[in-house]
Amino acid sequence: MILDFALVSTTVASAITIAIVLVLTIAIIGQRTIIENRKETISHRTVLFMYMVLFVMLALATITILMLWGYDVTDYVERLVTDLVSILEGSVPRLVGTLVAIFITMVIYKVVKISLFKLSKLPGQNERRKKTIAKITLSIAKYVLVIVALLAVLGVWGVNVAPALAGLGILGLVIGLGAQKFINDLISGFFIVFEHHFDVGDWVEIGGFMGEVIDIGLKTTKVKNFRGEIKIFNNGSIDPVSNFSRTESLAIVDFGIAYKEDIAKTIDVLTQELPALVGENENLREVPRVLGVTDLASSSVNLRVAAKVASMTQWGVERLLRQRIKEILVKHNIEIPFPQVVVHGVTPPKNTP
């Protein structure tokens, strides 16, 4: 049995419309609730399928409501299809040209991206440098390809590109005059990269913030510290900067022994035992050296041990050195003092009668 929408009364049409709106509202709320509650486990395909189902429901509901209230949807769709076919028939060459321009742009971008990625992964020296140059080059190539593709598409659709290029030049001049700080950031970013101030993966300190450089752009630089905090610096404001990755770091450990212990014996014992750490920790670049006495403290004679280590690994090596020094001193019965306070008792005078 087919429902004749022309015979539906206003009351029935209103009731059906309200029912359709309620069903759609429940469906939208239900979809949002499901996605929100399962956002960590739900797959992208499931989300896409749910949105497609909701879109179909909205389309059918819209058509049904229009037909309920007397609109001739069939005639409207037929006219829309006819007009669309006419437009497409007249625009097929332009659409094909647009698709070809977009396809070629995407292919060139993918080729450039893959080539730069492989180049940055080639074994050899200056791996960080190659990675930095690859990121900058890919960023520049992306913007250039987008601009060229846009101009190509405009040309396909009959737009005169020459005035557009002139307009872009004038617009660029206006923007340059009004955005001097932006231009300063770009110029500073250019010199940071090509003068090799630092690379992606280097440990730096900028404005008191120390961390690893995770991204370098022509305008900004991103630095991530030990806590996982990421700070973004405008390249024009990076002054001064300390780079800790260009040279080896130095691990330094100070410790104390009792005054009664033989300093020469302690130094000799440590000199014999500490070389074993080189094979235990790959970050050590040399045998730890006992530099000698650094301080005559109130309750101890302080000595210092130092060793060159890989860049930014000194903290872990220092922890290992402290542990091994403690074990060596205990093994050879060398006392490690701790603060002591000597209290002298005073006998109170006897009360005289």
C-alpha positions in Angstrom: 0.0 0.0 0.0 1.5 3.3 -1.1 0.8 6.4 1.0 -0.7 9.3 -1.0 0.9 12.4 0.6 -1.7 14.6 -1.0 -4.4 13.1 1.1 -2.6 13.5 4.4 -4.2 16.0 6.7 -2.3 18.8 8.4 -2.7 17.2 11.8 -1.3 13.9 10.6 1.5 15.7 8.7 2.5 17.6 11.8 2.5 14.4 13.9 4.7 12.6 11.4 7.0 15.5 11.2 7.4 15.7 14.9 8.0 12.0 15.1 10.7 12.2 12.4 12.4 15.1 14.1 12.4 13.2 17.4 13.8 10.1 15.8 16.6 12.1 14.2 17.4 13.9 17.5 17.7 10.6 19.3 19.9 9.2 16.5 22.2 12.2 16.6 22.5 12.2 20.4 23.0 8.4 20.4 25.7 8.6 17.8 27.6 11.3 19.7 27.3 9.4 23.0 28.7 6.2 21.4 31.6 8.0 19.7 32.4 9.9 22.9 32.3 6.9 25.2 34.3 4.7 22.8 36.6 7.3 21.3 39.7 5.4 22.4 38.7 2.0 21.0 36.3 2.8 18.1 37.7 2.4 14.6 37.7 5.0 11.9 35.6 2.8 9.6 32.9 2.4 12.3 32.8 6.2 12.7 32.6 6.7 8.9 29.8 4.1 8.6 27.8 5.8 11.4 28.0 9.2 9.8 27.0 7.7 6.4 23.9 6.1 8.0 23.0 9.4 9.7 23.4 11.3 6.4 21.1 8.8 4.7 18.5 9.2 7.5 18.7 13.0 7.2 18.2 12.9 3.5 15.2 10.5 3.7 13.7 12.5 6.5 14.0 15.8 4.6 12.4 14.2 1.4 9.6 12.7 3.5 8.8 16.0 5.3 8.8 18.0 2.1 6.4 15.5 0.5 4.2 15.6 3.5 3.7 19.3 3.2 3.0 19.2 -0.5 6.3 19.9 -2.2 6.9 18.1 -5.5 10.3 16.6 -4.7 10.3 14.4 -7.8 10.0 17.3 -10.2 12.7 19.2 -8.3 15.1 16.3 -8.4 14.5 15.7 -12.1 15.2 19.4 -12.9 18.3 19.3 -10.6 19.7 16.2 -12.4 19.0 17.7 -15.8 20.8 21.0 -14.9 23.7 19.1 -13.3 24.1 16.9 -16.4 24.2 20.0 -18.6 26.7 21.7 -16.4 28.9 18.6 -16.4 28.7 18.1 -20.1 30.0 21.7 -20.6 32.6 21.4 -17.9 34.1 18.0 -18.6 37.4 19.2 -20.1 37.8 21.7 -17.2 37.1 19.0 -14.6 39.5 16.6 -16.2 42.2 19.3 -16.3 41.6 20.2 -12.7 41.8 16.5 -11.6 45.0 16.1 -13.7 46.6 19.2 -12.1 45.7 17.9 -8.6 46.9 14.4 -9.4 50.2 15.6 -10.7 50.7 17.9 -7.7 50.0 15.0 -5.3 52.4 12.7 -7.2 55.2 15.3 -7.2 54.7 16.0 -3.5 54.8 12.3 -2.7 57.9 11.8 -4.7 59.6 14.7 -3.0 58.5 13.5 0.4 59.8 10.0 -0.2 63.0 11.2 -1.7 63.8 13.5 1.2 62.8 10.8 3.8 65.2 8.4 2.2 67.9 11.0 2.0 67.6 11.9 5.7 67.9 8.2 6.6 71.1 7.5 4.6 73.9 6.3 7.0 76.8 8.6 7.5 77.8 11.7 9.3 75.5 14.7 9.9 72.3 12.7 10.2 70.6 15.4 12.2 71.6 18.0 9.7 70.2 16.0 6.8 66.9 15.5 8.7 66.6 19.2 9.4 67.3 20.1 5.8 64.7 17.5 4.6 62.0 18.9 6.8 62.6 22.5 5.7 62.8 21.5 2.0 59.5 19.5 2.3 57.8 22.5 4.0 58.9 24.9 1.2 58.0 22.3 -1.5 54.5 21.9 -0.1 53.7 25.6 -0.2 55.2 26.0 -3.7 53.3 23.1 -5.1 50.0 24.3 -3.6 50.5 27.8 -5.2 51.4 26.3 -8.6 48.5 23.9 -8.5 46.1 26.7 -7.6 47.3 28.9 -10.5 47.1 25.9 -12.9 43.5 25.2 -11.8 42.6 28.9 -12.2 44.1 28.8 -15.7 42.1 25.7 -16.6 38.9 27.4 -15.6 39.7 30.4 -17.8 41.0 32.8 -15.2 43.8 35.1 -16.4 46.7 34.1 -14.3 49.0 37.1 -15.1 46.8 39.7 -13.2 46.6 37.2 -10.4 50.4 36.9 -10.2 50.6 40.7 -10.2 48.0 40.9 -7.5 49.9 38.4 -5.4 53.0 40.5 -5.8 51.3 43.6 -4.6 49.6 41.7 -1.8 53.0 40.3 -0.7 54.5 43.8 -0.6 51.6 45.0 1.5 51.9 42.1 3.9 55.6 42.5 4.0 55.3 46.1 5.1 52.7 45.3 7.7 54.2 42.1 9.0 57.8 42.9 9.7 58.0 40.6 12.7 56.8 37.7 10.5 59.4 38.5 7.9 62.1 38.7 10.6 61.1 35.3 11.9 61.4 33.8 8.3 64.8 35.4 7.8 66.1 34.2 11.2 64.8 30.7 10.5 66.7 30.7 7.2 70.0 31.6 8.9 69.4 29.2 11.8 69.1 26.3 9.3 71.8 27.2 6.8 74.3 28.6 9.3 73.8 25.3 11.3 73.0 26.9 14.6 71.2 23.7 15.7 69.5 20.7 14.1 66.5 18.5 14.9 67.5 16.2 17.7 70.0 18.7 19.3 69.7 19.6 23.0 69.5 23.3 23.4 68.7 26.0 26.0 66.7 29.0 24.8 65.6 31.7 27.2 66.2 29.3 30.2 64.2 26.5 28.6 66.3 23.4 28.0 65.1 20.5 25.8 65.4 18.6 22.5 64.7 20.3 19.2 61.8 18.3 17.7 60.9 20.6 14.8 62.5 23.5 12.9 60.4 25.7 10.5 61.2 28.9 8.8 59.0 30.8 11.3 59.1 28.7 14.5 61.2 26.2 16.4 59.7 23.6 18.8 61.7 22.4 21.8 60.6 19.5 24.1 62.0 19.2 27.7 62.4 16.2 30.0 58.8 16.5 31.3 57.4 16.3 27.8 56.5 20.0 27.7 56.8 21.5 24.3 57.6 25.2 23.9 57.4 27.0 20.6 59.8 29.8 19.9 59.6 32.4 17.1 62.9 32.2 15.3 63.4 36.0 15.5 63.4 35.7 19.3 66.0 32.9 19.6 68.9 34.9 21.0 71.0 33.7 22.7 70.9 29.9 22.3 73.2 27.2 23.9 73.7 24.0 22.0 74.8 21.0 24.1 75.0 18.5 21.3 78.0 19.7 19.4 80.6 18.5 21.9 80.8 15.7 24.5 79.5 16.3 28.0 81.3 15.9 31.3 80.1 13.7 34.2 81.4 15.0 37.5 81.0 13.3 40.9 82.2 14.7 44.2 82.4 12.5 47.3 84.0 12.5 50.7 86.2 10.2 52.8 87.1 10.4 56.4 90.2 12.4 57.5 91.8 9.3 58.9 91.8 7.5 55.5 94.9 7.5 53.2 94.1 9.8 50.2 96.8 8.2 48.0 95.4 4.7 48.7 91.9 5.9 47.9 92.9 7.4 44.6 94.9 4.3 43.7 92.0 2.0 44.4 89.6 4.0 42.4 92.1 4.3 39.5 92.3 0.5 39.4 88.5 -0.2 39.8 86.8 2.5 37.7 88.1 1.5 34.2 85.7 -1.5 34.4 82.8 0.9 33.9 83.8 1.7 30.3 82.5 -1.7 29.1 79.4 -1.4 31.3 78.1 1.9 30.0 78.3 2.7 26.3 77.9 6.5 27.0 81.4 6.7 28.6 83.9 8.1 26.2 86.9 7.6 28.4 88.1 6.0 31.6 86.8 8.0 34.7 89.7 10.0 36.2 90.2 10.8 39.8 91.1 14.5 39.7 92.2 14.7 43.4 91.1 16.6 46.5 88.6 19.4 45.9 87.8 20.5 49.5 88.7 20.0 53.1 85.3 20.0 54.6 84.3 20.0 58.3 84.0 16.3 58.5 85.4 14.9 55.3 88.1 15.2 52.6 86.2 15.7 49.3 87.5 14.2 46.1 86.3 14.5 42.5 85.9 11.9 39.7 85.2 13.1 36.1 84.7 11.5 32.7 83.8 12.5 29.2 80.4 11.1 28.1 78.1 11.2 25.1 76.2 14.5 24.8 73.4 15.0 27.4 74.0 11.6 29.1 76.0 12.9 32.0 73.2 12.6 34.5 72.8 8.8 34.1 76.5 8.3 34.1 76.9 10.3 37.3 74.3 8.1 39.0 76.2 5.0 38.0 79.5 6.5 39.1 78.1 7.3 42.6 76.9 3.8 43.0 80.1 2.2 41.9 82.3 4.6 44.0 80.2 3.7 47.1 80.6 0.0 46.4 84.4 0.3 45.8 84.9 2.3 49.0 82.9 -0.2 51.1 84.8 -3.1 49.5 88.2 -1.7 50.5 87.0 -0.6 54.0 87.4 3.1 53.2 85.1 5.1 55.5 82.5 7.4 54.0 81.8 10.0 56.8 78.6 11.6 57.7 78.0 14.8 59.7 78.6 14.3 63.4 78.2 16.6 66.4 80.3 16.1 69.5 78.5 17.2 72.7 80.6 17.8 75.8 78.8 17.3 79.1 79.2 20.0 81.8 79.0 19.0 85.5 76.8 21.5 87.3 78.4 23.0 90.5 77.4 21.5 93.7 75.1 23.6 95.9 76.9 24.8 99.0 75.0 25.1 102.2 
